[in-house]
Protein backbone atom coordinates (compact mmCIF):
# COMPACT_ATOMS: atom_id res chain seq x y z
CA UNK A 1 0.00 0.00 0.00
CA UNK A 2 2.83 2.44 0.82
CA UNK A 3 4.48 2.07 -2.58
CA UNK A 4 1.11 2.15 -4.32
CA UNK A 5 -0.23 5.32 -2.71
CA UNK A 6 3.11 7.10 -3.00
CA UNK A 7 3.18 6.34 -6.73
CA UNK A 8 -0.39 7.63 -7.18
CA UNK A 9 0.82 11.13 -6.25
CA UNK A 10 2.73 11.13 -9.54
CA UNK A 11 -0.40 10.41 -11.57
CA UNK A 12 -3.43 12.45 -12.57
CA UNK A 13 -6.27 10.20 -11.37
CA UNK A 14 -9.57 11.77 -10.37
CA UNK A 15 -10.82 12.42 -6.85
CA UNK A 16 -13.54 9.80 -7.35
CA UNK A 17 -10.91 7.18 -8.20
CA UNK A 18 -8.96 8.14 -5.10
CA UNK A 19 -12.09 7.79 -2.95
CA UNK A 20 -12.59 4.26 -4.29
CA UNK A 21 -9.04 3.43 -3.27
CA UNK A 22 -9.73 4.84 0.20
CA UNK A 23 -12.47 2.26 0.60
CA UNK A 24 -10.14 -0.47 -0.62
CA UNK A 25 -7.44 0.17 1.94
CA UNK A 26 -9.96 0.59 4.76
CA UNK A 27 -11.48 -2.81 3.96
CA UNK A 28 -8.20 -4.71 3.69
CA UNK A 29 -6.26 -3.02 6.50
CA UNK A 30 -7.04 -4.25 9.99
CA UNK A 31 -7.14 -1.13 12.13
CA UNK A 32 -7.52 -0.72 15.86
CA UNK A 33 -10.15 1.96 16.41
CA UNK A 34 -9.63 2.10 20.17
CA UNK A 35 -7.23 4.82 21.34
CA UNK A 36 -5.59 4.92 24.78
CA UNK A 37 -7.00 7.40 27.29
CA UNK A 38 -5.38 10.84 27.43
CA UNK A 39 -4.22 11.78 30.93
CA UNK A 40 -3.50 15.35 31.99
CA UNK A 41 0.16 16.13 32.65
CA UNK A 42 2.20 19.20 33.56
CA UNK A 43 3.48 19.29 29.98
CA UNK A 44 2.16 17.94 26.69
CA UNK A 45 4.27 15.04 25.48
CA UNK A 46 4.67 15.24 21.72
CA UNK A 47 6.46 12.58 19.71
CA UNK A 48 7.71 12.85 16.13
CA UNK A 49 8.29 9.68 14.10
CA UNK A 50 10.47 9.83 10.99
CA UNK A 51 13.12 7.98 9.01
CA UNK A 52 14.46 11.35 7.86
CA UNK A 53 15.98 13.20 10.80
CA UNK A 54 18.93 13.88 8.50
CA UNK A 55 19.79 15.69 5.27
CA UNK A 56 16.55 14.93 3.45
CA UNK A 57 14.19 17.02 1.32
CA UNK A 58 11.25 17.08 3.74
CA UNK A 59 13.45 17.83 6.76
CA UNK A 60 14.09 21.36 5.46
CA UNK A 61 10.42 22.13 6.15
CA UNK A 62 10.24 21.03 9.79
CA UNK A 63 13.70 21.03 11.36
CA UNK A 64 13.56 24.78 11.97
CA UNK A 65 10.24 24.39 13.81
CA UNK A 66 10.11 21.23 15.90
CA UNK A 67 13.61 21.76 17.29
CA UNK A 68 12.43 25.04 18.85
CA UNK A 69 9.32 24.00 20.80
CA UNK A 70 8.50 25.87 24.01
CA UNK A 71 9.92 23.51 26.63
CA UNK A 72 7.75 25.09 29.33
CA UNK A 73 4.71 23.62 27.57
CA UNK A 74 6.02 20.60 25.64
CA UNK A 75 8.21 17.60 26.29
CA UNK A 76 9.54 16.65 22.86
CA UNK A 77 10.50 13.16 21.70
CA UNK A 78 12.10 12.24 18.37
CA UNK A 79 11.78 8.63 17.21
CA UNK A 80 14.21 7.99 14.39
CA UNK A 81 13.51 4.84 12.38
CA UNK A 82 16.70 5.08 10.33
CA UNK A 83 20.18 4.36 11.70
CA UNK A 84 21.83 6.76 9.22
CA UNK A 85 22.90 9.99 10.91
CA UNK A 86 24.62 13.22 9.82
CA UNK A 87 25.19 16.77 11.09
CA UNK A 88 21.46 17.57 10.84
CA UNK A 89 20.67 14.60 13.09
CA UNK A 90 22.72 16.29 15.82
CA UNK A 91 20.29 19.23 15.78
CA UNK A 92 17.44 16.90 16.74
CA UNK A 93 19.55 15.11 19.35
CA UNK A 94 20.15 18.35 21.22
CA UNK A 95 16.52 19.51 20.96
CA UNK A 96 14.61 16.70 22.66
CA UNK A 97 14.63 13.08 23.78
CA UNK A 98 16.10 11.37 20.69
CA UNK A 99 15.76 7.61 20.21
CA UNK A 100 16.84 5.53 17.24
CA UNK A 101 14.52 2.52 16.87
CA UNK A 102 14.13 0.55 13.64
CA UNK A 103 12.10 -2.40 14.95
CA UNK A 104 8.35 -1.69 14.83
CA UNK A 105 7.38 -3.69 17.91
CA UNK A 106 10.09 -2.02 19.98
CA UNK A 107 9.00 1.39 18.72
CA UNK A 108 5.37 0.70 19.63
CA UNK A 109 6.21 -0.29 23.21
CA UNK A 110 8.65 2.61 23.64
CA UNK A 111 6.00 5.14 22.60
CA UNK A 112 3.54 3.53 25.03
CA UNK A 113 6.15 3.59 27.81
CA UNK A 114 6.96 7.25 27.14
CA UNK A 115 3.23 7.97 27.51
CA UNK A 116 3.12 10.19 24.42
CA UNK A 117 0.04 12.42 24.15
CA UNK A 118 0.35 13.52 20.51
CA UNK A 119 2.19 11.32 18.01
CA UNK A 120 3.10 12.95 14.68
CA UNK A 121 3.94 10.93 11.57
CA UNK A 122 6.41 12.77 9.32
CA UNK A 123 6.73 10.04 6.69
CA UNK A 124 3.28 9.22 5.38
CA UNK A 125 3.63 6.55 2.70
CA UNK A 126 7.24 7.44 1.90
CA UNK A 127 10.16 5.06 2.38
CA UNK A 128 10.95 4.06 5.95
CA UNK A 129 7.48 4.81 7.36
CA UNK A 130 6.17 3.12 10.49
CA UNK A 131 2.45 3.09 9.73
CA UNK A 132 2.40 -0.50 10.98
CA UNK A 133 2.94 1.11 14.41
CA UNK A 134 0.39 3.89 13.98
CA UNK A 135 -2.46 1.53 13.04
CA UNK A 136 -2.20 0.01 16.54
CA UNK A 137 -2.71 3.44 18.17
CA UNK A 138 0.16 3.74 20.67
CA UNK A 139 -0.90 7.34 21.37
CA UNK A 140 -4.30 8.95 22.16
CA UNK A 141 -3.85 11.59 19.43
CA UNK A 142 -2.20 10.78 16.08
CA UNK A 143 -1.38 13.33 13.42
CA UNK A 144 -0.03 13.35 9.85
CA UNK A 145 2.17 16.20 8.68
CA UNK A 146 4.25 17.15 5.62
CA UNK A 147 5.78 13.75 4.74
CA UNK A 148 2.91 12.71 2.45
CA UNK A 149 1.00 15.32 0.49
CA UNK A 150 -2.40 13.65 0.51
CA UNK A 151 -4.91 11.96 2.77
CA UNK A 152 -3.59 8.90 4.59
CA UNK A 153 -6.98 7.06 4.41
CA UNK A 154 -6.27 5.51 7.83
CA UNK A 155 -8.73 5.78 10.72
CA UNK A 156 -5.75 5.70 13.10
CA UNK A 157 -4.57 9.06 11.79
CA UNK A 158 -7.13 11.45 13.27
CA UNK A 159 -5.65 14.79 12.19
CA UNK A 160 -3.68 16.31 9.35
CA UNK A 161 -1.73 19.56 9.59
CA UNK A 162 -2.08 21.77 6.53
CA UNK A 163 -2.44 25.46 5.72
CA UNK A 164 -4.81 27.80 3.91
CA UNK A 165 -2.94 27.49 0.60
CA UNK A 166 -2.25 23.74 0.50
CA UNK A 167 -5.70 22.19 0.09
CA UNK A 168 -8.41 23.56 -2.18
CA UNK A 169 -11.74 24.18 -0.44
CA UNK A 170 -13.58 22.03 -2.98
CA UNK A 171 -11.89 18.78 -1.88
CA UNK A 172 -11.63 19.15 1.90
CA UNK A 173 -14.35 16.52 2.39
CA UNK A 174 -12.16 14.03 0.52
CA UNK A 175 -9.74 13.84 3.47
CA UNK A 176 -10.43 11.20 6.09
CA UNK A 177 -8.52 13.22 8.70
CA UNK A 178 -9.79 16.27 10.57
CA UNK A 179 -7.80 19.13 9.05
CA UNK A 180 -5.78 21.45 11.27
CA UNK A 181 -5.58 24.45 8.94
CA UNK A 182 -2.89 27.01 9.77
CA UNK A 183 -2.02 30.25 8.00
CA UNK A 184 1.28 28.59 7.11
CA UNK A 185 2.62 25.15 8.03
CA UNK A 186 5.84 25.35 5.97
CA UNK A 187 8.95 26.91 7.46
CA UNK A 188 11.86 26.61 5.08
CA UNK A 189 15.17 26.28 6.92
CA UNK A 190 18.01 26.62 4.37
CA UNK A 191 21.09 24.37 4.28
CA UNK A 192 24.02 25.23 6.52
CA UNK A 193 26.70 27.32 4.80
CA UNK A 194 24.25 28.27 2.07
CA UNK A 195 25.84 30.48 -0.64
CA UNK A 196 24.88 34.11 -1.17
CA UNK A 197 22.53 35.03 -4.00
CA UNK A 198 24.43 35.48 -7.24
CA UNK A 199 23.90 38.23 -9.85
CA UNK A 200 21.07 37.81 -12.36
CA UNK A 201 22.16 35.44 -15.18
CA UNK A 202 20.04 37.43 -17.65
CA UNK A 203 22.05 40.58 -16.98
CA UNK A 204 25.26 38.66 -17.68
CA UNK A 205 24.11 36.55 -20.64
CA UNK A 206 21.50 38.72 -22.31
CA UNK A 207 19.05 35.80 -22.56
CA UNK A 208 16.84 33.82 -20.17
CA UNK A 209 18.13 30.66 -18.52
CA UNK A 210 15.41 28.24 -17.43
CA UNK A 211 16.10 25.51 -14.87
CA UNK A 212 14.71 22.15 -13.78
CA UNK A 213 16.18 20.59 -10.61
CA UNK A 214 13.35 18.26 -9.56
CA UNK A 215 12.96 14.51 -9.58
CA UNK A 216 12.64 13.29 -13.19
CA UNK A 217 9.89 10.97 -11.98
CA UNK A 218 7.62 14.02 -11.97
CA UNK A 219 8.01 14.61 -15.72
CA UNK A 220 5.66 13.46 -18.45
CA UNK A 221 5.30 14.04 -22.18
CA UNK A 222 2.53 16.51 -21.34
CA UNK A 223 4.93 18.54 -19.19
CA UNK A 224 7.65 18.46 -21.86
CA UNK A 225 5.22 19.57 -24.58
CA UNK A 226 4.18 22.49 -22.38
CA UNK A 227 7.81 23.46 -21.83
CA UNK A 228 8.55 23.32 -25.55
CA UNK A 229 5.82 25.90 -26.19
CA UNK A 230 7.58 28.23 -23.76
CA UNK A 231 11.18 27.55 -24.75
CA UNK A 232 10.62 27.94 -28.50
CA UNK A 233 8.80 31.24 -27.99
CA UNK A 234 12.05 32.89 -26.88
CA UNK A 235 14.52 33.70 -29.66
CA UNK A 236 17.42 32.63 -27.45
CA UNK A 237 17.14 30.79 -24.16
CA UNK A 238 18.72 27.88 -22.32
CA UNK A 239 17.47 24.99 -20.18
CA UNK A 240 19.67 23.77 -17.32
CA UNK A 241 18.91 20.43 -15.65
CA UNK A 242 20.55 18.33 -12.95
CA UNK A 243 21.68 14.85 -13.93
CA UNK A 244 19.27 12.03 -13.05
CA UNK A 245 20.35 8.88 -11.23
CA UNK A 246 19.02 6.99 -14.25
CA UNK A 247 20.75 7.98 -17.46
CA UNK A 248 17.89 6.70 -19.62
CA UNK A 249 15.61 9.34 -18.07
CA UNK A 250 17.82 12.26 -19.02
CA UNK A 251 18.44 10.74 -22.45
CA UNK A 252 14.69 10.48 -23.04
CA UNK A 253 14.04 14.10 -22.00
CA UNK A 254 16.85 15.48 -24.17
CA UNK A 255 15.74 13.40 -27.15
CA UNK A 256 12.11 14.45 -26.70
CA UNK A 257 12.98 18.16 -26.57
CA UNK A 258 15.41 17.86 -29.50
CA UNK A 259 12.78 16.23 -31.71
CA UNK A 260 10.48 19.16 -31.03
CA UNK A 261 13.11 21.68 -32.01
CA UNK A 262 14.77 22.73 -28.75
CA UNK A 263 18.51 21.96 -28.40
CA UNK A 264 20.13 24.44 -26.00
CA UNK A 265 20.24 22.13 -22.97
CA UNK A 266 22.94 21.90 -20.30
CA UNK A 267 23.07 18.91 -17.94
CA UNK A 268 24.93 19.41 -14.66
CA UNK A 269 26.52 16.61 -12.65
CA UNK A 270 25.20 15.70 -9.20
CA UNK A 271 26.92 17.77 -6.51
CA UNK A 272 26.78 18.40 -2.76
CA UNK A 273 24.08 20.64 -1.31
CA UNK A 274 26.11 23.88 -1.34
CA UNK A 275 27.08 23.41 -4.99
CA UNK A 276 23.49 22.41 -5.75
CA UNK A 277 22.29 25.77 -4.39
CA UNK A 278 24.89 27.52 -6.57
CA UNK A 279 23.58 25.60 -9.60
CA UNK A 280 20.07 26.84 -8.88
CA UNK A 281 21.41 30.37 -8.66
CA UNK A 282 22.80 30.05 -12.19
CA UNK A 283 19.30 30.22 -13.74
CA UNK A 284 16.74 33.01 -14.03
CA UNK A 285 13.56 31.00 -13.50
CA UNK A 286 12.68 27.37 -12.76
CA UNK A 287 10.01 25.39 -14.59
CA UNK A 288 7.89 23.33 -12.19
CA UNK A 289 6.62 19.89 -13.22
CA UNK A 290 3.00 18.85 -12.82
CA UNK A 291 0.88 17.25 -11.53
CA UNK A 292 3.24 16.44 -8.67
CA UNK A 293 4.97 19.79 -8.33
CA UNK A 294 8.21 20.61 -6.60
CA UNK A 295 8.52 20.87 -2.83
CA UNK A 296 11.84 21.60 -1.20
CA UNK A 297 13.35 22.22 -4.65
CA UNK A 298 10.93 25.12 -5.03
CA UNK A 299 11.92 26.41 -1.59
CA UNK A 300 15.64 26.07 -2.46
CA UNK A 301 15.03 27.99 -5.69
CA UNK A 302 13.19 30.81 -3.98
CA UNK A 303 15.89 31.11 -1.33
CA UNK A 304 18.44 31.56 -4.13
CA UNK A 305 16.32 34.34 -5.63
CA UNK A 306 14.93 32.24 -8.47
CA UNK A 307 11.14 32.34 -9.03
CA UNK A 308 9.35 29.13 -10.04
CA UNK A 309 6.62 28.92 -12.68
CA UNK A 310 4.03 26.44 -11.38
CA UNK A 311 0.65 25.00 -12.31
CA UNK A 312 -1.66 24.87 -9.27
CA UNK A 313 -4.05 21.94 -8.87
CA UNK A 314 -6.37 20.89 -6.04
CA UNK A 315 -4.36 18.34 -4.05
CA UNK A 316 -1.45 19.15 -1.76
CA UNK A 317 0.98 17.43 -4.12
CA UNK A 318 -0.24 19.86 -6.79
CA UNK A 319 -0.11 22.97 -4.60
CA UNK A 320 3.00 23.01 -2.43
CA UNK A 321 4.91 25.16 -4.95
CA UNK A 322 2.05 27.65 -5.24
CA UNK A 323 1.77 27.79 -1.43
CA UNK A 324 5.47 28.61 -1.14
CA UNK A 325 5.24 31.22 -3.89
CA UNK A 326 2.24 32.88 -2.25
CA UNK A 327 4.06 32.95 1.09
CA UNK A 328 6.76 35.18 -0.44
CA UNK A 329 4.41 37.34 -2.51
CA UNK A 330 5.07 35.75 -5.92
CA UNK A 331 1.46 34.88 -6.79
CA UNK A 332 2.05 36.10 -10.35
CA UNK A 333 4.10 32.96 -11.08
CA UNK A 334 1.15 30.68 -10.22
CA UNK A 335 -0.94 29.45 -13.16
CA UNK A 336 -4.40 27.87 -12.95
CA UNK A 337 -4.29 26.12 -16.35
CA UNK A 338 -1.76 24.85 -18.88
CA UNK A 339 -2.64 27.70 -21.22
CA UNK A 340 -1.94 30.22 -18.46
CA UNK A 341 1.27 28.36 -17.55
CA UNK A 342 2.47 28.70 -21.16
CA UNK A 343 1.43 32.35 -21.37
CA UNK A 344 3.25 33.23 -18.14
CA UNK A 345 6.33 31.36 -19.38
CA UNK A 346 6.31 33.34 -22.60
CA UNK A 347 5.72 36.66 -20.83
CA UNK A 348 8.40 36.38 -18.12
CA UNK A 349 8.68 39.79 -16.37
CA UNK A 350 12.39 40.18 -17.08
CA UNK A 351 12.50 43.68 -15.59
CA UNK A 352 11.41 42.27 -12.20
CA UNK A 353 13.84 39.36 -11.92
CA UNK A 354 16.68 41.42 -10.44
CA UNK A 355 14.47 42.90 -7.70
CA UNK A 356 13.12 39.44 -6.86
CA UNK A 357 16.65 38.09 -6.44
CA UNK A 358 17.71 40.98 -4.23
CA UNK A 359 14.68 41.06 -1.92
CA UNK A 360 13.12 37.61 -1.72
CA UNK A 361 14.91 36.30 1.37
CA UNK A 362 13.35 39.09 3.41
CA UNK A 363 9.90 37.86 2.32
CA UNK A 364 10.17 34.38 3.85
CA UNK A 365 7.85 33.69 6.81
CA UNK A 366 9.31 33.99 10.30
CA UNK A 367 9.77 30.94 12.52
CA UNK A 368 8.10 32.23 15.65
CA UNK A 369 4.86 33.14 13.85
CA UNK A 370 4.48 29.62 12.45
CA UNK A 371 5.64 27.92 15.66
CA UNK A 372 3.17 29.87 17.80
CA UNK A 373 0.31 28.82 15.55
CA UNK A 374 1.44 25.19 15.44
CA UNK A 375 1.80 24.97 19.23
CA UNK A 376 -1.59 26.58 19.71
CA UNK A 377 -3.11 23.94 17.41
CA UNK A 378 -1.49 21.12 19.40
CA UNK A 379 -2.65 22.64 22.68
CA UNK A 380 -6.20 23.02 21.36
CA UNK A 381 -6.60 19.40 20.24
CA UNK A 382 -4.97 18.19 23.48
CA UNK A 383 -7.52 20.12 25.56
CA UNK A 384 -10.40 18.98 23.33
CA UNK A 385 -9.45 15.35 23.91
CA UNK A 386 -9.20 15.88 27.65
Secondary structure, 3 states (H helix, E strand, C coil): CHHHHHHHCCCCCCHHHHHHHHHHHHHHCCCCCCCCCCCCCCCEEEEEEECCCCCCCCHHHHHHHHCCCCCCCEEEEEEECCCCCCHHHHHHHCCCEEEECCCHHHHHHHHHHCCCCEEEECCCCCCCCCHHHHCCCCCCEEEEECCCCCCCCCCCCCEEEEECCCCCHHHHHHCCCEEEEECCCCCCCCCCCCCCCCCCHHHHHCCEEEEECCCHHHCCHHHHHHHHHHHCCCCCEEEEEECCCCHHHHHHHHHHHHHCCCCCEEEECCCCHHHHHHHHHCCCEEECCCCCCCCHHHHHHHHCCCEEEEECCCCHHHCHHHHHHHHCCCHHHEECCHHHHHHHHHCCCHHHHHHHHHHHHHHCCCHHHHHHHHHHHHHHHHHHHC
